[in-house]
Amino acid sequence: MPETSRRGLLFGTAAVSAGAFLTACTSNEPKEKAAAQSNQVAADDKPGTPVTIGFAGPQADHGWLNAINVNAKSRAEKYSEVTLEITEGSNDTAAQIGQVKTLINKKVDVLVVLPADGKALTQVGLEAMKAGIPVVNLDRIFASPQAYRCWVGGDNYGMGLNAGHYIGEQLKDKAGAKVVELAGIDNLELTKQRSQGFADALKNYSNIKLVARQAADFTVESGQAKMAQLLQAQKQFDALWNHDDDQGVGALRAIQQAGRDEFIMVGGAGAKSAMDAIKADNSVLKATVLYPPTMAASAIDLARALGQSKGVAGLAEMEIPTSLTLYSAVVTKDNIDQYLPTGFS
């Protein structure tokens, strides 16, 4: 399950290589600026210095996490000079620490780590950095910025914020509009951030009230059970914000079984099943707010740039940034064809 408590610089690479960010000098630019750009050393698609990237993530027991692995592997295969050393993945922090230590002992050039628990793996991140192996911390953030060279991830607060604004705009002219929320796991920071963003967005719409909230567990079964409870307790409402498309599969089952269709539903993360439903436009599901697993491809791009001592094409700096936050776009039937290729199973 995606998690981060950090929001930073936008880096939208949804299915785009680092080379796509190259910018050309135009004739009306000052000569000094043009010269500086022409001398800039930045990563591009051309083969460069060989780089071995170690990749360690948690067990792929969720559609989004599986998509993380798929994106990392496919991006590494794009570059002939990149060798990817990928671990099996584990939700056991001790096991994942051992896997990262193995990659450190192999003396990989760069590490990409999506920790099962950011705090628990901070020490091994520090160990890698002290050993001279730069770390790209993916999504779930380490407890110390000294444990990574660059953090890249999604925007949980932004997910809730954009979901709230979308729902708000749909209901802004309806007096006494009622909204319910099907959250994730309440003790996770990511769930708190998504709920806070949603609450903050709704403050802009005085006619809308959040009348019920239920926490689920990011599974189809929990989504169905908790949604059934919400439907039984709330005989009428106008919109539903569901934090996760996997649990949303179960939520839709409960909605269909109850024969309810008086409200609109907004999902979260960008699963292919949700996008297919949005495109078909034959259910209450009208939108999903992205938490792009393509961040793993971006992490590989950044690791490759680090290994080759290059910056990011399209940026003026000679080094990659220290923090990159992806944007949580709202996908509807109007833009579904653009985002459908990024949907995950």
KACOR-V125203 format. One record per residue. N is the residue number from 1. SS is DSSP state (A for helix, B for strand, O for the rest). PHI is phi in whole degrees, 0 to 359 (NA if undefined). D_FIRST is the distance of its C-alpha to the first C-alpha in Angstrom with 2 decimals. Layout:
((N SS PHI D_FIRST) (N SS PHI D_FIRST))
//
This chain:
((1 O NA 0.00) (2 O 295 3.76) (3 O 207 6.43) (4 O 199 10.16) (5 O 247 13.41) (6 O 233 15.59) (7 O 232 17.15) (8 O 213 19.90) (9 B 285 21.83) (10 B 292 20.99) (11 O 218 20.59) (12 O 271 20.32) (13 O 241 20.36) (14 O 327 18.66) (15 O 215 20.74) (16 O 240 23.45) (17 O 283 24.76) (18 A 300 25.74) (19 A 297 29.32) (20 A 291 29.00) (21 A 268 29.08) (22 O 298 32.63) (23 O 242 35.04) (24 O 263 38.76) (25 O 281 41.57) (26 O 258 43.68) (27 O 294 47.40) (28 O 266 47.32) (29 O 276 45.23) (30 O 301 47.15) (31 A 300 48.28) (32 A 296 46.75) (33 A 294 43.26) (34 A 298 43.70) (35 A 295 44.86) (36 A 298 41.91) (37 A 291 39.46) (38 A 292 41.45) (39 O 269 41.29) (40 O 291 37.54) (41 O 264 35.67) (42 B 222 32.36) (43 O 293 30.14) (44 O 218 31.00) (45 O 279 30.79) (46 O 287 33.90) (47 O 303 33.68) (48 O 228 33.97) (49 O 299 33.93) (50 O 302 32.09) (51 B 225 28.70) (52 B 257 26.67) (53 B 251 22.97) (54 B 269 20.96) (55 B 238 17.27) (56 B 229 15.02) (57 O 226 11.33) (58 O 284 9.38) (59 O 298 10.19) (60 O 277 9.42) (61 O 261 8.99) (62 O 214 6.99) (63 A 305 8.93) (64 A 293 6.97) (65 A 292 6.71) (66 A 297 10.27) (67 A 295 11.26) (68 A 301 10.53) (69 A 297 13.03) (70 A 299 15.34) (71 A 294 15.64) (72 A 296 16.41) (73 A 296 18.97) (74 A 294 20.62) (75 A 290 21.06) (76 A 298 22.59) (77 A 294 24.92) (78 A 293 26.21) (79 O 252 27.93) (80 O 294 30.78) (81 O 266 30.92) (82 B 262 27.28) (83 B 251 26.50) (84 B 254 22.88) (85 B 260 22.45) (86 B 251 19.05) (87 O 275 17.99) (88 O 292 16.91) (89 O 92 13.52) (90 O 206 12.92) (91 O 270 10.86) (92 O 274 14.30) (93 A 298 14.85) (94 A 296 18.53) (95 A 294 18.10) (96 A 291 15.92) (97 A 301 18.52) (98 A 299 21.17) (99 A 294 19.76) (100 A 293 19.75) (101 A 299 23.23) (102 A 299 24.40) (103 A 294 23.48) (104 A 296 25.34) (105 A 294 28.29) (106 O 283 28.37) (107 O 60 28.93) (108 O 297 26.54) (109 O 284 27.28) (110 B 216 23.85) (111 B 245 20.45) (112 B 243 17.03) (113 B 232 14.39) (114 O 254 10.61) (115 O 286 10.77) (116 O 298 8.99) (117 O 217 10.79) (118 O 302 12.45) (119 O 295 15.47) (120 O 293 16.17) (121 O 263 16.31) (122 A 301 18.39) (123 A 298 21.61) (124 A 286 21.06) (125 A 294 20.21) (126 A 299 23.51) (127 A 298 25.22) (128 A 294 24.36) (129 A 297 25.56) (130 A 293 28.71) (131 O 277 29.33) (132 O 85 29.51) (133 O 254 26.31) (134 B 295 24.43) (135 B 246 20.66) (136 B 261 18.25) (137 B 274 15.24) (138 B 261 12.25) (139 O 66 9.74) (140 O 285 9.21) (141 O 275 12.90) (142 O 292 15.61) (143 O 286 17.94) (144 O 230 20.88) (145 A 293 21.61) (146 A 285 24.04) (147 A 272 21.32) (148 O 211 20.55) (149 O 271 22.74) (150 B 215 20.33) (151 B 250 16.90) (152 B 225 15.25) (153 B 189 12.19) (154 O 264 11.49) (155 O 240 13.05) (156 A 295 11.27) (157 A 300 14.83) (158 A 296 16.18) (159 A 301 14.05) (160 A 296 15.62) (161 A 299 18.89) (162 A 289 19.30) (163 A 297 18.42) (164 A 296 20.99) (165 A 292 23.55) (166 A 297 23.33) (167 A 297 23.89) (168 A 301 26.50) (169 A 291 28.44) (170 A 288 28.53) (171 A 249 29.88) (172 O 299 31.90) (173 O 260 35.19) (174 O 259 34.51) (175 O 288 36.04) (176 O 63 34.16) (177 B 292 30.88) (178 B 244 28.29) (179 B 231 24.49) (180 B 238 21.87) (181 B 230 18.16) (182 B 253 15.53) (183 B 275 12.76) (184 O 268 9.43) (185 O 262 9.76) (186 O 295 12.68) (187 O 276 12.70) (188 O 269 9.63) (189 A 300 11.12) (190 A 299 8.84) (191 A 294 10.14) (192 A 299 13.54) (193 A 292 13.60) (194 A 295 12.91) (195 A 292 15.53) (196 A 295 17.86) (197 A 300 17.92) (198 A 295 18.69) (199 A 298 21.35) (200 A 295 22.89) (201 A 295 23.27) (202 A 294 24.96) (203 O 297 27.46) (204 O 280 29.05) (205 O 233 30.06) (206 O 292 32.50) (207 O 273 32.90) (208 B 251 29.31) (209 B 232 28.17) (210 B 280 24.85) (211 B 260 26.29) (212 B 200 23.43) (213 B 216 19.82) (214 B 225 17.86) (215 B 266 14.50) (216 O 247 12.71) (217 O 231 9.96) (218 O 64 7.76) (219 O 236 10.49) (220 A 300 13.69) (221 A 297 15.90) (222 A 293 14.65) (223 A 299 14.65) (224 A 293 18.18) (225 A 294 19.43) (226 A 288 18.35) (227 A 292 19.56) (228 A 300 22.78) (229 A 295 23.32) (230 A 298 22.96) (231 A 295 25.37) (232 A 290 27.82) (233 A 281 27.89) (234 O 246 28.15) (235 O 285 30.98) (236 O 202 30.59) (237 O 204 28.22) (238 O 248 27.76) (239 B 203 24.09) (240 B 233 20.59) (241 B 253 17.43) (242 B 254 14.37) (243 O 292 11.04) (244 O 214 9.20) (245 A 291 11.34) (246 A 295 10.37) (247 A 291 11.57) (248 A 294 14.11) (249 A 300 15.85) (250 A 292 16.81) (251 A 299 17.73) (252 A 296 20.05) (253 A 298 21.65) (254 A 297 22.51) (255 A 296 23.89) (256 A 294 25.99) (257 A 295 27.26) (258 A 277 28.35) (259 O 68 30.05) (260 O 261 28.72) (261 O 207 28.75) (262 O 276 30.08) (263 O 231 26.91) (264 B 257 24.56) (265 B 239 20.79) (266 B 239 18.27) (267 B 262 14.76) (268 B 214 11.70) (269 B 110 9.91) (270 O 103 12.91) (271 B 290 12.87) (272 A 297 16.36) (273 A 300 17.17) (274 A 292 16.85) (275 A 295 18.90) (276 A 298 21.43) (277 A 294 21.92) (278 A 296 22.43) (279 A 294 24.93) (280 A 293 26.73) (281 O 55 27.03) (282 O 237 27.95) (283 O 215 25.52) (284 O 287 24.45) (285 B 287 21.38) (286 B 245 22.74) (287 B 199 19.96) (288 B 221 16.31) (289 B 256 15.03) (290 B 287 13.37) (291 O 227 10.38) (292 O 292 11.95) (293 O 290 10.68) (294 O 297 14.35) (295 A 301 13.56) (296 A 291 13.73) (297 A 294 17.22) (298 A 298 18.11) (299 A 297 17.23) (300 A 295 19.60) (301 A 302 22.19) (302 A 292 22.07) (303 A 296 22.33) (304 A 298 25.24) (305 A 298 26.91) (306 A 298 26.64) (307 A 296 28.12) (308 O 256 30.92) (309 O 55 31.55) (310 O 238 31.08) (311 B 262 29.68) (312 O 261 27.82) (313 O 299 30.21) (314 O 97 30.99) (315 O 251 30.63) (316 O 286 33.80) (317 O 289 32.51) (318 O 278 33.18) (319 O 241 29.86) (320 O 289 26.24) (321 O 295 24.74) (322 O 268 22.81) (323 B 210 20.06) (324 B 226 18.76) (325 B 247 16.64) (326 O 279 16.00) (327 O 274 17.31) (328 O 265 15.62) (329 O 288 18.33) (330 B 265 19.27) (331 B 258 20.00) (332 O 232 22.95) (333 O 296 25.71) (334 O 285 27.60) (335 O 234 25.34) (336 A 301 23.39) (337 A 295 25.37) (338 A 292 24.32) (339 A 260 20.56) (340 A 306 20.67) (341 A 297 20.72) (342 A 267 17.23) (343 O 295 15.73) (344 B 244 13.49) (345 O 265 14.06))
//
